[in-house]
Amino acid sequence: MPTPRPRMTLVLTENWTMTGGRCDVGALVRWAREAEDAGFDSVMLSEHVVLGPDSGAGGPMPNPREYALPGNQPPDTPWPSSVVLLSAMAAVTERVRLAAAAVIAPLRHPLLLAKELATLDLLSGGRLVVLPTVSWSEDEYAALQVPFARRGRLLDEHLAAWEALWRPGPATFEGTHYRFRDVWLEPKPHREGGPALWFGGSTLHDAVLRRLVRYGHGFNPLGRPAPGELEKLRAAMAEAGRDMSDLEMVGGTRAVFPDATSVASLERALEAVPEQMEQGFTTFCVKPSQFTDDPDGVGDFCREVMRRVERLTG
């Protein structure tokens, strides 16, 4: 059986070095269309609602093209609404999937968020993928008056509530933090049961594993899984009567920067793709600003990625 062609995902957040630090949402929408034209499978956006002092407490990242980590981004870093921006991308594309990564569910009420996600999934014809998470900023939770210590339990109730709301008929939910009875959430998502859900994080801790096995359609670790994590996931899936083939395995590229001001080598970053494919990964994230500073060259960059991946994987 031939090896499946890898699916490439263009990460469209944290590309501020290409837009002079501004939030050029028009450019992001254009890049989504250019990614689709080049043959990319999906585009990805992450989010924050607000940031406070703790977002920059650890100091800046060595190279501004790095992926942002907790504590290394200034509080004025621009984070547009991923749901709104993905809606604009849905309007100018036809095929590419729309990945709402790092949706910080506990910062909203599940009725509101379930409605927004259902509408976006319907608008895009079922192309929405959602990665619900709890995130890391205590200041962000404090600003929205949501208890940071309960964020994991809040997310669990979101997931259970969404499952009820996206089924036919009226929904009733009795949780510790959220309750509603006999409500209709209409229109339903395009995809039966709701958008595909991915889960991931820096480690495969028990809560992520539980959510992944119960609700997950994809596993998106941040970086490479630690030794033994894939075996742990495989065993948990089997115990639940599920197969690993049920999960889309989302890998990525890791840029190596020669210094604090230069872009990384795309060729070197893509060398990790075949090795990850051998581990079962099928989808790979790449952030353009790690490899180019040209905001007008994203289409060419995407085509070059596809050419190189084709050569690497046959």
N, C-alpha and C positions, 0 to 999 in steps of 0.2 A: 504494500500500500504506500503511495507517495506521501511524503511529509507535507502536512497542511501548510499553506502559505502563511507566514506570520502576518498578523494584523497590527498596523501601526496607529498609535494614538498621539495626536499633537497636543501638548500641554499649553494652554493659552492663558495661564496666569503666571505671575512672576516674570514677565518679559519686559520689565520697565527699562532695562538698559537699551532696548530697541526703540523706545518712545520717549527718551529724554526724561524719564521719571514721571511723565504724565500718564494719565489713564486714558489712552486713546481707544475708546470702545469701538469706534468705527473701524480702526485697523484690525481689532480682534475679530470682528464679524467678517471682514474681508479675508483674513487669514483662514477662517473656518471654511469658506468657500474654496479658497486656493488649495487647502488640504484635501478636500473632497475631489477636486479636479485632478490632483496628483495621484489619487488612489489610496489615500489614508482611509482607515476604517472608522476612526472616531476622533473627536476633539474633546478636551477635558478642561473644566474650570473648577477651581476650589473657591472657598469663601471665608470671610470673617464679616460680622455685622458691624462691629466697632473694635478698635484697639485702644489699649491703655498703656501706661508706663511699663508693665511687665513684658510687653512684646519686644522691647529693645533692651531688656535688662542684662542680657548676656553679651552685648556689644555686636557690632556688625559682622556679617559673614566675610571671610577673607576676600572672596571675589563676588561682586554683586550679582553675578550670573548663577551662583549656586542656588539650590533649592533652599527656601527659607525653612528654618527650624525654630522651635519654640525659643523665644528670647533673643533672636538675632535680626529682627526687622524693626525699623523705626515705626512708631505709632501712626505716622501719617502715610504709611504705605497704602496705596489705593487698592481696595478690594470691592469692585462693583458686584451687584447682586447677580449671583450665578443663574438663578431662575429667570430673571429678566433678560440677561444677556444671552442665555441659551435659547430663549424664545426668538430673539432677533436672528440668531444663527439658524434656527429651524426654518425661518422664513426665506432664507437665501440658499438653502441646501435641500437635497432630495434624498440622499442615501446615507451620509455620514452619521454615525451614532453620536449622541450628545451625552457626555458623561459629567454629571453633577457630582464631582468628587468632594469629599469633606463637607457634606451638608450637615451643619451643626444643629441637629434636630431639637435638642432640649431648649434651644433659645426661642422656639415657637410653640404654639399650641398645636397638637397633632391634627385637629380638624382643619386649621388653616393650612398647614404644610401639606397635608394629604390632598387638599383641594388644588393647591398650586402645582404640585407634582403631577396630579391626574390631568390637569388642563394642559400642561406642557407635553406630557406623553401623548395626549390626544392630538394636540396641534402638530406634533412632529411625526405622527403616524406610527407611534410605538418605538421611536428611536431613542427614548430616554433611558439612561442608566444612572442609578443613584447610589452613592457611597455614603450612608449615614454614619456620623461619628459624633463624639463628645468634645473633641478638640482639647485645648490645653490652657487657655488664658483665663485665669481667675478674674482679671479686671473686666474682661468682656462679659462674663456671667454676672459680675456685680453691677455693671452698668444696666443690664437688662433685668436685674432683680430676680435672677434665677439661681437657686442654691447649687453652687459648684460641686459640693460633696455628693449631691444626689444625681449628678448628670448621667451616670450609667443606668440607674433605675428609671430615669426619665426616658432615656433612649429605648429601653426595653418596652416601656409602655407605648411609646410612639409606634414601634414595629408591630405590636399586637393590635393597636388601634387601626393602623393603616390596613392591616390584613382584613379587619372587619369592614372598614369603610369602602374598600375597593371591591368587595363582593356584591352581588345583586341584592336588592332589597334594603330595608332599613337596618341600621347598625346600632348596636348597644354595646357599651364598654364600661366595665366597672373596675377601674384601677385604683391604686393608692393616691395617685397624683392627678389623674384625669378621669372624668366620668361623663358619659352622655348616653341618652336612651332614645331609641326609635327616631334616629335622624337619617335622612337621605342625603348622600353626597353625590351630586350629579353635576356634570356628566362624569361617567366612569372613565378611567384611563383607556387608551386604545388597546394596550396589551392586557389580556385577561389576567386578573390577579394583580395588576399594577406593574410599574416599571421593574426592570431587572435590578436587583440589589447586589452590590459588591460590598465586601467588608475587608478591612486590613488595618495595618498599623505597624509601628516599629517592632512589636513583638506579637506573637500569636498567644496572647494571654487567654485565660479561661473564658472571659466574657466575649471576646472576639470569636473564639472558637465556637462557643455556644450559639451566637447569633449567625455565624457562617453556616453551621450545620442546619440550623432551624429554618433560616430564611434565605440563605445566600445563593446567588447565581454566579458569583465570581469572587476570587481571592486576589487582593491587591496589596501585597506587603510593601512597606516602605523600605526599599533596598532589598538585599538578598535575604531569604529566610535563614534563620539560625539553624545550625545542625540539629536534626531531629524534628524540626517543626513540620515538614511535609509528611513525615511518617506519622506524627501525632494527628495531623489533619486527616490523613487517609484512614487511620484507625477509627477516629470519631465519626467520619462519614459512613464507614462500613457498619459501625454499631447502630447508626440511625437508619440503616437500610438504604443509604445513598452511595453512589459511586463517584469517584473523583472526576469522571467524565461529565458529571452534572455541573462542575464548576469551570468557569472561564478563568484561566490562570494568567494574571497580569504581571508581567515583568517590566523591565525598563533598561535605560542606558544610564551609565554613570560617567559624567564628564570628568576628565583630569585636566586641570588648568595649569599651564606652564608658569603663570604668575598671577598677580592680583588684578591685572588690567586686560588680559587677553582672553580670547575665546579658546575653547578646547578643540581637539581633533575629533571630527565626526567619525573618521575611519576607526580610530582607536576605540571610541565609545560603542560602536556597533559590533565590535568583535565579541562582545558578551552575548549577543543574540543567539548564535548556534548552541552555546553551552546551556543557556536557559531553556531552549527548545528541547534539549535532551532531558531536562528535568520535568517537562510537561507544560511549560509556559507557551502560550500561543499569541499573546497580545503584549505590545511593547510600547512604553511611553517615551517620548522624546520632547525636550523643551528647546525651541529654536534659538532662544537668546544665549544658550550655552555654546552655540556653534557659529552664530552669525550676529553681526551688529546692524545688518541692513534691513530696515522695516519693509522695504520694497522688494526684497529678495526671498520672501517666505515661500512663495510658490516654487521658485527654482530650488530652494533648500529642500522642500518636500519631495520634489521629483528626484533630487540627488539621493535622499534617504531611500526612496523606493528602489532606485537602481542599485545602490550598494547592498541593500537587504536581499534583493533578488540574486545578486552575484554570490553573496555569502551563503545563502540557503538553497540555491538551485531552483 
